[in-house]
Amino acid sequence: MPKIPDAPLLDKHSLSRLLRERFAEGFSRLSDIPPPHLLHHGEKAAKRIAEAVRNGECIVLVGDYDVDGVSASALCSLFFSQIPYPLKTVIPNRFSDGYGVSPNILKRIDADLVFTVDNGINAFEAADICKERGIDLVITDHHTPSKELPDAYAVVDPKLEGCSYPFKEICGAQVAWLLMALVKKELGISVDMAQFMDLLALAVIADVMPLVGINRTIVQAGLKQMMTSRRPSSVIIREFINKSSINSEDIGFQIAPRLNSAGRLEDASIAFEFLIAESEEKAFKQFELLNRLNTRRKEMEADVTEEAMAKVNEDDRIIVVAGEEWNEGVVGIVASRLVSRFGRPAIVLSINGDRAKGSARSVGEVNIYDLIKSQSDMLDKFGGHKMAAGLSLNAAVIDEFRIALNRKADKLHPDDFLVKEEILGRLDGSVIDLELLRVIDEFEPYGEGNPRPRFLAEKAEVLSVKLLGADRSHSRVLLRLQSHERCTFDLMAFRKVLSVPKDRTMTCSYTLNRNEWGGKVSVQLMLEKIYGV
């Protein structure tokens, strides 16, 4: 049973003070973004791309099928359209091409220059093929590199040991944006790089980059731009969100899953075409497709999650489960569901013939990338970072891999597996109002590295519970925080079926949300964790 954390009673002033302490070094501005020439091989890559433009060479961009990769691809495509120059963009299909600039992709490409966004740091075979065919390969990525690098013309990645770029935790779209700024300089052209802030915000949020420093500043600017931008995709996004302002959670929970659903189920080009659409009509059509795919994704995810749950070995510290022909596009989400359910890192693998491919998600301080890397002799491919990774291996060694991985994990400290929930304090119901929301809004955007403030409700009175949604899988709890108070609040619990407890009380953590419905604005509580169950 989780221990109920200590939580001081807060008012608006003390809450503001606590949130301001997170930014003791002050808030970054767009002018604080480090210059792109600090990227290792950044100028070398830009000079080669600029040379290809001047010489009329065939340039092909290879992206990735997640939101970061699709946003990066859209950004580069839109940049080249303003030069103007005919850039060919190829976004791999997860099912037929595999990840990134793979040999499968190169079979379809005839080019003088290939450059990647959000992939390629481990593309050794692809680099050798390009070398044999006389294609210059420029790799731009942000994932953790191995000790050896692909034999490419240039490798741009802020995580490289020799890279002087001071802010390492940036996403693939940011690396691509910095490179395009260098290309702009090399060509001596006039392109407003600030016009791409909305695309960068999508990528930073969806790729769960820490929302501190320049990331926070870029997301702030991007969300603000999204509210006024004439870019058709941004127009559709704000119409869909239908609020007076868009926040990071709107992107993370509503837009990113829809964009991701294309690459998960069919082809990421659907999301790419949405982002680069030249008309609102085309953008709307693509978004409708994304909506339908997202509905299918939810259904598929629910089925695979149910099967995966039944296969979990509860004695393992690292969950490893596999299933015949589970959809590769949903295994990452299913891994997240297992982490949430069991509080342990999870690896979910889809078996197709004699091969298995899958995704890993971690928890607490457990570095899942390092754990997977420790078993690299059993793997065909792997890549990722501390909290998430992808891998492929022979299906025959899955159990051996699971045992070896858990043997390695047994050496980790038990505290590494704990999710540290930062609860700022308790609130009286009388304090929770729109003015308090304005205090919280000052420190937006919230996300990785700057979590939305969590509060504790201890023995709050549960007046009623109503199940919502077509499948009645969400709960709305009518709550009174203190028995002596008159005011009540709606507590929303998504993907949780709750009922009125026997003692009619609940101890839980929650965040606060602005609910806009029918022209009215109210404060809504969002359930995080229930204590005592």
C-alpha positions in Angstrom: 0.0 0.0 0.0 1.5 3.4 -1.0 2.5 5.6 1.9 0.5 8.8 2.2 3.0 11.6 1.7 3.3 14.6 4.0 1.6 17.6 2.5 1.6 21.1 4.0 -1.5 23.3 3.7 -1.0 25.8 0.8 -2.6 29.1 -0.2 -2.1 30.9 -3.5 1.0 32.8 -2.3 2.8 29.7 -1.0 1.9 27.7 -4.1 3.3 30.5 -6.3 6.5 30.6 -4.3 7.0 26.8 -4.6 6.5 26.9 -8.4 8.8 29.8 -8.8 11.6 27.9 -7.0 11.6 25.4 -9.9 13.0 28.3 -12.0 15.6 29.7 -9.7 17.9 30.4 -12.7 15.1 32.4 -14.3 13.1 31.8 -17.5 14.8 31.3 -20.9 14.0 33.4 -23.9 14.1 32.5 -27.5 17.3 34.6 -27.8 18.9 32.1 -25.3 18.7 29.2 -27.8 22.4 28.3 -28.4 23.7 28.9 -31.9 23.3 26.0 -34.3 27.0 26.0 -35.4 27.8 24.4 -32.0 26.3 21.1 -33.2 29.0 18.6 -34.1 29.2 18.3 -37.9 26.4 20.9 -38.1 28.2 23.2 -40.5 29.7 20.4 -42.5 26.2 18.9 -43.0 24.7 22.3 -43.9 27.5 23.1 -46.4 26.9 19.7 -48.2 23.1 20.3 -48.3 23.6 23.8 -49.6 26.1 22.5 -52.3 23.5 20.0 -53.4 20.9 22.7 -53.8 23.3 24.9 -55.8 24.3 22.0 -58.1 20.7 20.8 -58.6 21.4 17.4 -57.0 18.7 14.9 -55.9 18.2 15.3 -52.2 16.1 12.8 -50.2 15.0 13.2 -46.6 14.3 10.1 -44.5 12.2 10.7 -41.5 10.6 8.6 -38.8 7.0 7.5 -38.1 6.4 9.1 -34.7 5.3 12.6 -34.0 8.9 13.9 -33.6 10.0 12.4 -36.9 6.9 13.4 -38.8 7.1 17.0 -37.4 10.8 17.2 -38.3 10.0 15.9 -41.8 7.2 18.4 -42.2 9.4 21.3 -41.0 12.2 20.4 -43.5 9.7 19.9 -46.3 8.1 23.3 -45.7 11.6 24.9 -45.4 12.6 23.5 -48.8 9.3 24.6 -50.4 10.3 28.2 -49.5 13.7 28.1 -51.1 12.1 26.7 -53.3 13.8 23.3 -54.0 12.3 19.9 -54.8 13.1 17.9 -51.7 11.9 14.3 -51.8 10.6 13.1 -48.4 10.4 9.4 -47.5 8.8 8.4 -44.2 9.4 4.7 -43.4 6.4 2.4 -43.0 6.8 0.6 -39.7 5.6 -2.7 -41.1 7.2 -2.9 -44.6 10.3 -0.7 -44.1 11.3 -1.0 -40.5 12.8 1.9 -38.5 14.7 4.8 -40.1 17.1 4.8 -43.0 17.1 1.0 -43.3 18.4 -1.1 -46.3 14.7 -1.6 -47.2 14.2 2.2 -47.6 17.4 2.6 -49.6 16.1 0.1 -52.2 13.5 2.7 -53.1 15.9 5.7 -53.1 18.0 7.0 -56.0 19.7 10.1 -54.8 23.0 12.1 -54.6 22.4 13.1 -51.0 20.3 11.5 -48.2 19.8 13.2 -44.9 17.8 11.8 -41.9 15.8 13.4 -39.2 15.1 11.8 -35.8 16.9 8.6 -36.9 20.1 7.1 -38.1 22.5 7.2 -35.1 22.8 3.4 -35.4 22.3 3.0 -39.1 25.6 1.2 -39.8 24.4 -1.0 -42.6 22.6 1.9 -44.3 25.8 4.0 -44.2 27.8 1.2 -45.8 25.2 0.8 -48.6 25.2 4.6 -49.2 29.0 4.5 -49.4 29.0 1.7 -51.9 26.4 3.5 -54.1 28.2 6.9 -53.9 25.4 8.5 -51.9 26.5 11.1 -49.3 24.6 10.3 -46.1 24.0 13.0 -43.5 22.6 11.7 -40.2 20.7 14.0 -37.8 19.4 12.4 -34.7 19.0 12.9 -30.9 19.0 9.4 -29.6 21.9 8.0 -27.6 24.8 7.0 -29.8 26.9 3.9 -29.5 30.7 4.1 -29.0 31.1 3.6 -32.8 29.3 5.7 -35.3 28.0 4.9 -38.8 30.5 5.7 -41.6 28.4 8.7 -42.9 29.4 12.0 -44.5 28.3 13.8 -41.3 26.7 12.8 -38.1 24.7 15.5 -36.1 23.5 14.6 -32.7 23.7 16.7 -29.5 24.5 13.6 -27.4 27.7 12.9 -29.2 30.7 13.1 -26.9 32.4 15.7 -29.2 29.3 17.9 -29.5 29.6 21.4 -28.0 25.9 22.1 -28.1 25.1 22.8 -24.5 21.5 21.7 -24.3 21.6 17.9 -24.9 17.9 17.0 -24.2 16.4 18.2 -27.5 14.2 16.2 -29.9 14.8 15.3 -33.5 12.7 18.1 -34.9 14.8 20.7 -32.9 18.0 19.2 -34.4 16.5 19.4 -37.9 15.4 23.0 -37.2 18.9 24.0 -36.2 20.3 22.3 -39.3 17.9 24.2 -41.5 19.0 27.4 -39.9 22.6 26.6 -40.9 21.5 25.7 -44.4 19.6 29.0 -44.6 22.9 30.8 -43.6 24.9 28.8 -46.2 22.5 29.7 -49.0 22.2 33.3 -47.9 18.4 33.2 -48.2 15.6 34.8 -46.1 13.4 32.3 -44.3 11.8 33.1 -41.0 12.8 30.1 -38.8 10.3 31.3 -36.1 7.4 30.2 -38.3 8.1 26.6 -37.3 7.5 27.0 -33.6 4.1 25.2 -33.7 5.7 22.1 -35.3 8.5 22.2 -32.7 6.1 22.4 -29.9 4.3 19.3 -31.1 7.5 17.4 -31.3 9.0 18.5 -28.0 5.8 17.6 -26.1 5.1 14.3 -27.9 8.7 13.1 -27.5 8.5 13.9 -23.7 11.5 16.2 -23.7 12.1 18.0 -20.4 10.1 21.2 -20.4 12.8 23.4 -18.9 15.3 25.8 -20.4 15.0 26.4 -24.1 12.5 23.5 -24.5 10.0 25.3 -22.2 10.5 28.5 -24.2 10.0 26.9 -27.6 6.9 25.1 -26.4 5.5 28.3 -24.9 6.1 30.1 -28.2 4.8 27.2 -30.3 1.5 26.9 -28.4 1.0 30.6 -28.6 1.7 30.5 -32.3 -0.8 27.7 -32.7 -3.6 29.9 -31.5 -3.1 32.4 -34.3 -1.2 30.6 -37.0 -2.8 30.4 -40.5 -1.0 27.0 -41.1 -4.0 24.8 -42.0 -2.9 22.0 -39.5 -2.7 24.5 -36.6 -6.2 25.9 -37.6 -7.6 22.4 -37.4 -5.9 21.6 -34.1 -7.2 24.7 -32.4 -10.7 24.1 -33.8 -10.6 20.5 -32.4 -9.3 21.6 -29.0 -11.9 24.4 -28.9 -10.5 26.3 -25.9 -9.4 29.8 -25.3 -5.8 28.6 -25.1 -4.0 25.3 -25.9 -1.7 23.7 -23.2 0.9 21.0 -23.3 -1.6 18.4 -22.0 -4.0 19.1 -24.9 -1.2 18.2 -27.3 0.1 15.3 -25.3 -3.2 13.6 -24.7 -5.3 14.6 -27.6 -3.2 15.6 -30.6 -0.1 13.5 -30.3 -2.0 10.1 -30.1 -3.9 11.0 -33.3 -0.7 11.9 -35.2 1.0 8.8 -33.9 -1.9 6.5 -34.8 -1.0 6.9 -38.5 2.4 5.3 -38.2 1.2 2.8 -35.6 -1.6 1.3 -37.7 -1.0 2.3 -41.4 1.4 4.8 -42.7 2.8 8.0 -41.1 2.5 9.8 -44.4 -1.1 10.5 -43.4 0.1 12.6 -40.4 2.8 14.2 -42.6 0.3 15.2 -45.2 -1.8 16.7 -42.4 1.1 18.9 -41.1 2.1 20.2 -44.6 -1.5 20.6 -45.9 -1.8 23.8 -48.0 -5.5 24.1 -47.4 -7.8 23.7 -44.4 -10.0 21.4 -46.5 -7.0 19.0 -47.0 -5.9 19.3 -43.4 -9.5 18.5 -42.2 -9.6 15.5 -44.5 -6.3 14.1 -43.1 -7.4 14.8 -39.5 -10.6 12.9 -40.0 -8.4 9.9 -41.2 -6.3 10.3 -38.1 -9.4 10.4 -35.9 -10.6 7.1 -37.3 -7.2 5.5 -37.0 -7.0 6.6 -33.4 -10.3 4.9 -32.6 -9.0 1.7 -34.1 -5.7 2.1 -32.2 -7.6 2.3 -28.9 -9.5 -0.9 -29.7 -6.4 -2.8 -30.7 -4.4 -1.5 -27.8 -7.2 -2.7 -25.3 -7.1 -6.2 -26.8 -3.3 -6.6 -26.8 -3.1 -5.1 -23.2 -5.6 -7.8 -22.0 -3.5 -10.5 -23.6 -0.2 -9.1 -22.3 -1.5 -8.7 -18.7 -2.2 -12.5 -18.7 1.4 -13.3 -19.7 3.2 -11.2 -17.0 5.5 -13.1 -14.6 4.8 -11.2 -11.4 8.2 -12.3 -9.9 10.2 -10.5 -12.5 11.6 -7.0 -11.8 11.6 -6.3 -15.6 8.4 -7.5 -17.3 9.0 -9.1 -20.7 6.0 -10.4 -22.6 5.5 -11.5 -26.2 2.6 -12.5 -28.4 2.1 -13.8 -31.9 1.5 -11.0 -34.4 0.6 -8.4 -31.9 0.4 -5.1 -33.8 3.9 -3.6 -33.7 2.3 -0.1 -33.6 0.7 -0.5 -30.2 3.3 -2.5 -28.3 4.9 0.7 -26.9 1.5 1.9 -25.5 0.9 -1.5 -24.1 4.3 -1.4 -22.4 3.3 1.9 -20.8 0.0 0.3 -19.6 2.0 -2.5 -17.9 4.3 -0.1 -16.3 1.3 1.8 -14.9 -0.4 -1.4 -13.7 2.7 -3.2 -12.1 5.0 -0.3 -11.3 7.9 -2.0 -13.1 9.7 -1.5 -16.5 8.1 -3.5 -19.3 9.1 -4.8 -22.6 6.4 -5.9 -25.0 7.4 -7.9 -28.1 5.4 -8.8 -31.2 6.5 -12.2 -32.7 6.3 -12.6 -36.5 7.7 -15.8 -37.7 11.1 -16.4 -36.1 11.7 -12.7 -35.3 10.4 -10.5 -32.5 10.2 -6.7 -32.4 9.0 -4.5 -29.6 9.2 -1.5 -27.3 10.3 -0.9 -23.7 9.2 1.6 -21.2 10.8 2.3 -17.8 9.9 3.7 -14.4 11.6 5.7 -11.7 15.4 5.8 -12.1 15.8 2.5 -14.0 17.7 3.1 -17.3 16.0 0.6 -19.6 18.4 1.5 -22.5 21.5 0.5 -20.4 19.7 -2.7 -19.3 18.9 -3.7 -22.9 22.3 -2.8 -24.1 23.8 -5.2 -21.5 22.2 -8.0 -23.5 23.2 -6.7 -26.9 24.8 -10.0 -27.9 21.2 -11.5 -28.1 19.8 -8.6 -30.1 19.5 -7.8 -33.8 19.0 -4.1 -33.2 18.2 -1.8 -30.3 18.1 1.9 -29.6 16.5 4.6 -27.4 17.1 6.3 -24.1 16.7 6.0 -20.4 12.9 5.8 -20.3 12.0 4.2 -23.6 13.7 1.9 -26.2 13.0 -0.3 -29.2 14.6 -3.7 -29.9 14.5 -6.7 -32.2 15.7 -10.3 -31.6 15.3 -13.9 -32.5 12.0 -15.2 -31.0 13.8 -18.3 -29.9 15.9 -16.4 -27.3 13.1 -14.3 -25.7 13.0 -16.3 -22.5 16.8 -16.4 -22.3 16.8 -12.6 -22.8 14.1 -12.2 -20.1 16.1 -14.2 -17.5 19.4 -12.5 -18.3 17.8 -9.0 -18.1 16.2 -9.8 -14.8 19.5 -11.2 -13.4 21.1 -7.8 -14.3 18.1 -5.9 -12.8 18.5 -7.8 -9.5 21.7 -5.7 -8.9 19.8 -2.4 -9.0 18.7 -0.7 -5.8 15.0 -1.2 -5.0 14.6 2.6 -4.7 15.4 2.9 -8.4 12.0 1.3 -9.2 10.0 3.8 -7.2 8.0 6.5 -8.9 8.7 9.7 -7.0 5.4 11.5 -6.9 6.0 15.2 -6.1 3.0 16.4 -4.1 3.3 20.1 -3.3 0.6 20.2 -0.5 -3.1 20.2 0.4 -5.7 22.8 -0.5 -8.8 23.9 1.2 -11.8 23.9 -1.1 -12.2 27.7 -0.6 -8.8 28.3 -2.3 -9.7 26.4 -5.4 -11.0 28.9 -7.9 -10.1 30.5 -11.3 -7.6 32.8 -9.6 -5.7 29.8 -8.4 -5.7 28.4 -11.9 -4.2 31.7 -13.1 -1.4 31.2 -10.6 -0.8 27.7 -12.0 -1.0 29.0 -15.6 2.0 31.4 -15.0 4.3 28.4 -14.9 3.0 26.6 -18.0 3.9 24.6 -20.0 3.9 21.5 -17.7 5.3 18.1 -18.6 8.6 16.3 -18.2 10.9 18.2 -15.9 8.2 20.6 -14.9 5.3 18.5 -13.7 1.9 20.0 -13.2 1.4 20.7 -9.5 -0.1 17.7 -7.6 -2.1 18.1 -4.4 -3.3 15.7 -1.8 -6.9 15.2 -0.8 -7.0 13.3 2.5 -10.2 11.5 3.6 -12.2 13.6 1.2 -15.9 12.9 1.2 -17.2 11.0 -1.8 -20.8 12.1 -2.5 -21.4 10.1 -5.7 -19.6 8.3 -8.6 -20.8 8.4 -12.2 -19.4 6.2 -15.0 -18.8 8.0 -18.3 -17.8 7.1 -21.9 -19.3 4.8 -24.5 -17.8 1.8 -22.6 -18.3 3.4 -19.2 -14.5 3.1 -18.5 -14.1 6.6 -17.0 -15.4 7.9 -13.7 -16.6 11.3 -12.4 -16.5 11.6 -8.6 -18.4 14.3 -6.8 -16.0 15.2 -4.0 -16.0 17.4 -0.9 -12.4 18.0 0.2 -13.3 18.9 3.9 -16.5 17.7 5.6 -17.1 21.2 7.0 -17.0 22.8 3.6 -20.1 23.5 1.4 -18.3 23.5 -1.9 -17.9 20.4 -4.0 -15.8 19.5 -7.0 -15.8 17.0 -9.9 -12.8 14.7 -9.8 -12.2 13.1 -13.2 -10.6 9.6 -13.3 -9.9 8.5 -16.9 -9.5 4.8 -17.6 -10.6 4.0 -14.0 -13.9 2.4 -13.0 -14.6 3.6 -9.5 -17.4 3.2 -7.0 -18.4 4.9 -3.8 -16.1 3.5 -1.0 -17.7 1.8 2.0 -16.6 4.6 4.3 -17.5 7.2 1.6 -14.0 8.8 1.8 -11.1 8.9 -0.6 -7.4 9.8 -0.1 -5.8 10.7 -3.4 -3.5 13.0 -5.3 -4.9 15.2 -8.1 -4.1 18.1 -10.4 -6.3 21.0 -11.3 -7.6 21.6 -14.8 -9.6 24.4 -16.5 -12.9 22.9 -17.8 -14.5 24.9 -20.7 -17.9 23.7 -21.6 -21.0 25.5 -23.1 -19.3 28.9 -22.7 -18.7 28.3 -19.0 -15.3 27.9 -17.3 -14.9 25.9 -14.1 -12.2 24.2 -12.1 -11.9 20.4 -12.4 -9.9 18.0 -10.4 -8.0 15.3 -12.3 -7.2 12.1 -10.4 -3.5 11.0 -10.3 -3.2 8.3 -7.6 -5.5 6.7 -5.0 -3.9 5.9 -1.6 -5.1 3.1 0.6 -6.3 0.7 -2.1 
